[in-house]
Amino acid sequence: MDMLSRIFPENGFLAPRVMEEMSRWTPFADEGVSGALLGIANGMDIICHRDACLPVTRSAIADSGLDLPASIQSYTTRAGYLDHMAQAISAGQKAITTFPTPDGLFDDTAFLVTPRLQRWLNHRASLPALVPPENMPPRRLVQGREQIASALQTLSLPAVIKAADDAGSSGGAGVAIARAARHRRRALRRFADCSAIIVEDFIPARANVCVQVAILPDGSSHLIGGSAQICSQGGLYMGSLAGPGIGLPTGSEALALTIAARAAARGYRGIAGFDMLEAPDGRLVVIDLNFRPNGSTPLLLVLARLAPERGLPLARFAVCNSSDRLDKALPRLAQAFAAGWLVLTGAYDDGIAPARLRLVVLAQDAQHLAQRLWQLERSGLAILAPRRSPLARTRDRIMAWVHGRATP
């Protein structure tokens, strides 16, 4: 599987906007996520915010070697987005939403996956219905504000706290890892007004991976691949790695197919990514189910499509900020796009906040990858990554420079 059009039905169109009612636990409070799939939509129609599909962005995606969507319907307001949806639905197309959708926007028959099913599958309280008991983390559901306050004040440390409401979550934005007493207080401020939370035991994992599966229109499940996740100390998703040496834990692919089959039986169709940890004793623990394209979907599809022909088998998905506007930042990357090691899958620039780029960096090996990431930093991009000491950053840059002298 190397393109979305091979996964979704022919009459499907991508409707990837986060609706305001469901936006609380998303890491970005703007329209940028509507363009997250722009570079991998291929022959599919997509509705995308104007600032997430600027001409300079479309041009750079094409220069990266990716095919632009068959049709891009741009909008600037919620009403405009819904108008485009209504037009496509009236023409007989099925909406493929990538985040939980509130009821009442359109009839259930307008969606590939009904809003109610999508919300249930992505709800953290639904995990036990889809994951085998032996792969469940020790967890408990806490409901009610008083009970939540009491649970957080007496929390045994370390622990993981997760919001458990219909808004869904992405990028780890609805997750907090509490290691110290101050983290208890921080979690109390963050989750005090939730209707429900889930408290899980903290697992010191040997591996943190996302295994992705495509559930095709006929209900069959096919593996897309897997990636190692890069996360902050607090659990925020910051990118992924895939390719040689990024091995998946034994049994993780079979476990992903088991979960996918259970979701398919309930009517789900599309991409799903399952976050798993490998515990110290080797046991696989499923910590999150994402029934939608997610952060590493572009990484895996770009890797499958471009890596073999370019001879660059290792890949890193990176979200970057630029203080320059896209019309200045993207031209500086033109040589990297032409060289084949850098691929733009999406970008967002509203002229107010720093411009944001979604990039896949292809490399020969880990040292080559470090060199390429350093080049991106030198070009003026700030790569979203876990905080590291100045000494570690300096060491990486020295190593990238040393190996870069012999690696064009």
N, C-alpha and C positions, 0 to 999 in steps of 0.2 A: 504494500500500500504506500504510494508516494504522492497522492493528491486527494483532496476532499471529494472531488467529483466522482471518484471510484467508490466512495463510501456511502454517500447520500443518494436518494432517488433523484431521477432526472428532473422531476417537477419541484424540487426543493430549492428554497432560497435562504441565504444566511441573514438572520436578524439578530445581530450580536450586541445590541445596546443593553446596558444595565438600566432598568427602570428605577425611578426614584424611590419607589416603595421598597425596593429590594437592594438598595445600594449601601446599607450601613457597613457591611463587612467586606467591602471591596477595597483594595489598597489605594486606588486612585479615584478621586472624586470628580473626575472629568469625563469627557467623551472619548478619550484615547483608546479605551478597550474596544470600541466599535471597529477599529482598524487592525486589531491584533491578528486577524486571519487574512488580511488583504493579500499578502504575498503567497499564500497557499490555497486561496479560493479557486484558482485555476479556471475551469469552465463554468463555475457557478455564479449566479447573481448574488449580490451582496448590498445591503443597506449600510452606509458608512457616513459618519459625520464629516462635514466638509473639511475640517481641520485635520482629520485623520486620513484623508485621501487627496492631499494637495498635488498639483501637477508635478512638483519637484519630487515628491514621494513616489508617485507612480513611475516616473522616469527612472529613479534609482532602483526600484524593484525590478523593472525590466532589465536594467543594466547589470543586475546581479545574476541574471539568467533564469528568472522566474516568470511565469505567464500571469498576466493580469486577469482579473475576473472578467467573465463575459459581459457583465453589466454592473456598473457601480451607481447606485442611486444615493446621492448625497442629501443630507438634511442639516439643518442648523437648530431646530427646535424639536421638542417631544412631539408636537402636533405634526410636524413634517415627517418625522419618522413613522408615526402611525398611519399617515396618509399613504406613504410608500407601501407599508405593509398591506393596507386595505386594497390598494390597486393590484398588488401581486396575488393576494388571496382571491380577489374577484376574477382574476385570470386563470384560476385553477391551480395555483402554486401552493405548496405547503411551507409554512414558516418553520425554520430551524433556529430556535432560540438557544443561546448558549449560557444564559443565566436564568434562575427562577423568575417566572412571569406571574404577575397578579391575575386573579380571575377577572373576567368581564371585559377584557379588551376585545376579544373575538371569540367566536364559537370554537369549541374544542376541535371540531373537524378542520379548522384552519391550520392546525399545528401538526408537525410530524410526531411530536411527543406532547401530550396534553400538559398544560401548566400544572395541574394537580399532581400528575405522576412525576413530572420533573422536580417539583418541590419536594415530594416525598423521598425520591431517590437521593437527593442531595442533602436531605435533612440528617444531621448527625445522629439523631435518635433512631434512625432506620438502619444503622450499621448492623445490629444483631440479626436482622431479617435477611441480610444478604451475605454476611461473612460467616464461614464455619466457626463454631465456638472455640476450637483450639487455636484459631488465629485472631481472636479478639483480645484487645488490651484490657487489663483490669480497669473497670470504669463504673461510674454511677451517674445517673441522671438526677439533677437537683432542680426542682420546680418551685416557683414562688419567690418573691423578693426577700422575704424574711429568712426563708430557708437558704437562699443563695448567700445572703450576707453572713449568716451563721456558718455556713460551710466554708466560705473563703476566710473568715476570721480564725477558724480552727484548722485550716488546711495543713495536712502533713506534707513536709517538703522533702525532696522536690516533687512537683506535680505539674500536670498540664491541664489548663482550663480552656474550654471551648464554648462559644456561643451555640445555643441549640434552638434557633428559631427559623422561620420560613424564609428569611432573607438569603439564606445560603451564605457562601463565603468563597473567597478566592485569594490566592497568594499568602495564605496563613494570616490574613488580617483579622479573623475572628478567633485567633488562638493566642494564648499567653502561657509562657513557661515560668513557673515560680520556683526559684531556687533559694531565695532569702526572704526574711520577714518583710522587707520593703516591697517585694514583688507581690506579697499578699495584699498590701494596701493598694498597690497599683491595680491589681486585678479587681479589687472591690470597687474602685472608682470606675473602671472600664465596663464591668459587667453587672453592676448593681441594679440597673433598670431592665435587665433581660427577664423574660418570662421563664427561661430555663437555661441551664448550663450543663455541661458534662465535665466531670472531673476524672482524669485518667492518671494512672501511675506513670511516672516518668521512666522511660526505658533508655538506658545508655546504649544506643544502637551501634552495631558494627557497620551497618550500611543503611542508608536512607534512599529509597528508590521510588520511582513512579513507573508502573507498568501500564502501557496503554493498549486498549483493545478497540477494534472496530466491530460494531454490531450492524450487520448489513440489512437491507430491506427485507430479506427472506428470513431474518432472525438468526442466521449463523454468525458465529464469532470468530474473528481473525486477529492474531497478534499484530500490532503495529511495531512494538519494540519497547525498550525501557531505557531509563536514564538515571544517573545519580543526581540527587537534588542538592543544590547549594542553598543553605538556609542560614539566617542570622541566629544568634544565641537565643533570641526571643521567639523563633519559629517562623519568621517572615521569609517567604520564598524569594530567592534572589537569582535564580538561574539554574541551568542543568548542564550536565556533561554526558555525552554518549559516544560510543565507538570502542575500538580495541582497548582492553584493559579496564573498561568500565563494566565489569561482569555483574550480572544479576544474581541474587542469592538463589541457591538451589530450591526449586519448587515454586518460585514466585510467578512464573509464567502460567503454570497449571492452576495456581490459586486465582490468578487474574481471570482466566477463562471460566473458572467455576462461578465467580462472582458475576461475570458478564452474562453467563447463561441464565442465572436467576433473574437478572434485570431484564433480559430479553423475553423471558417467559411472562413478565408483567407488562410488556409492550414497549420497552425502550429500544430505540434505534439511533445509531450514531456513534460518536467517539466517547470513550470513558477512560479516565486515568485513575489508577488506584495507588495511593501512597502507602508504602510498606516499609517497616523497619525489620532488620535482622537483629534479634536480641543476642546478648552475649552467649546464650546457650545454643544459638543457631535457629531458634524458633522464629517463624515469620509472624509478624504482628501488623495487621492492617489498621492504619490510623485515620484514613480519610478516603472517601469515595467522591470522585468528581465526574459526574455524568454530563460531560460537555468537553469540547476541545479545551485544553489547558496550556499552561506555560510551555511545556516541552513538546507540545504537538508540532509547532513549526520546526523545532529542532530535529525531531525524528523524521518528518516528511522531507525536509531539505536534505538531511543526511542520506536518506534512501535514494533520493532523486539525483543529487549532484556529486556526492562523494566518490562514487565509483569512477565516473568519467574524469574527475579532477584529480584523482589520486591522493585525496586528503581525507583519511578515514576517521579522524577525531574531530569532534565538534562541541562547541560551547554556545549555549543560548545566553545572551546577555541583554539586559535592559540598561540603556545608557541615557544620561541627561547631558544636554549641551546648552551652555549659556548663550551661544549663537543661535540664531534662527535657522531653520532647515535650509533655506535658500543659500546660506553660507556654509553650514556644517556639511551637508551632503556632497557638494562639489569637492571638498577636501578629501572625501573618501572614494572619489571616482576611480583613482588608480587601484585601490584595493578591490573594488568591485570588478574592474577589468581583469585583475590578476587572478580572480577566482576564489580567493580565500575568505572574502567577506560577502555576506548576503544580507540584504535588508528585507525583513518580512513585514515591517509596519513602522509607522512613525506618527507623531502627533505634535502639532504646533499651533496653539491658539493665540500666539503673540503676547501672552501675559506670563504664564509660567515657563520655566525652562523647557525647551523642546525635548521630546523623548523619542528615542530610537529603539527598535527591537531588532537585534542583530543575531545572526548565526555566524560564528567564527569557525572556519574549517582549518585543520592543521594536520601535519604529518605525525606529530607526537606531542608529548606534554611540553617539552622544551620549546618546540616550534609554536605551540599555542601561547605560552607565556610571552614569547617575543611579539606575537600578533596583538595580544591584549595590551602590551606596553605601547605598541605603535598607536593603538586607538587612544590611549590616555594622552600620548604626545600630540595627537591631532585635536585635542581639546574636549574629549568626551570623559565624563565621570561614570565609571562602570559600577552599577549596583552590585555590591559584594559585602560579605561579612567584614566587620572591622578587624584590621590587622595592625600589628605594631609597626612603627616606622622602620625598625630594623628589618622586619620580614619583608616589607614593601621594597626597601632598598636592595635587599638580597635578590629578590625576584627580578628587579630591573637590571641589576648587574648581570645576572645569568642570562636574561633575555638579550642584553646587548652583546655579551660574549658569543652566544650562539648565533645571534643575528648577523655578525660579521661574515659568517660563512653560509648563511641561509638567506637568499634574497626574498 
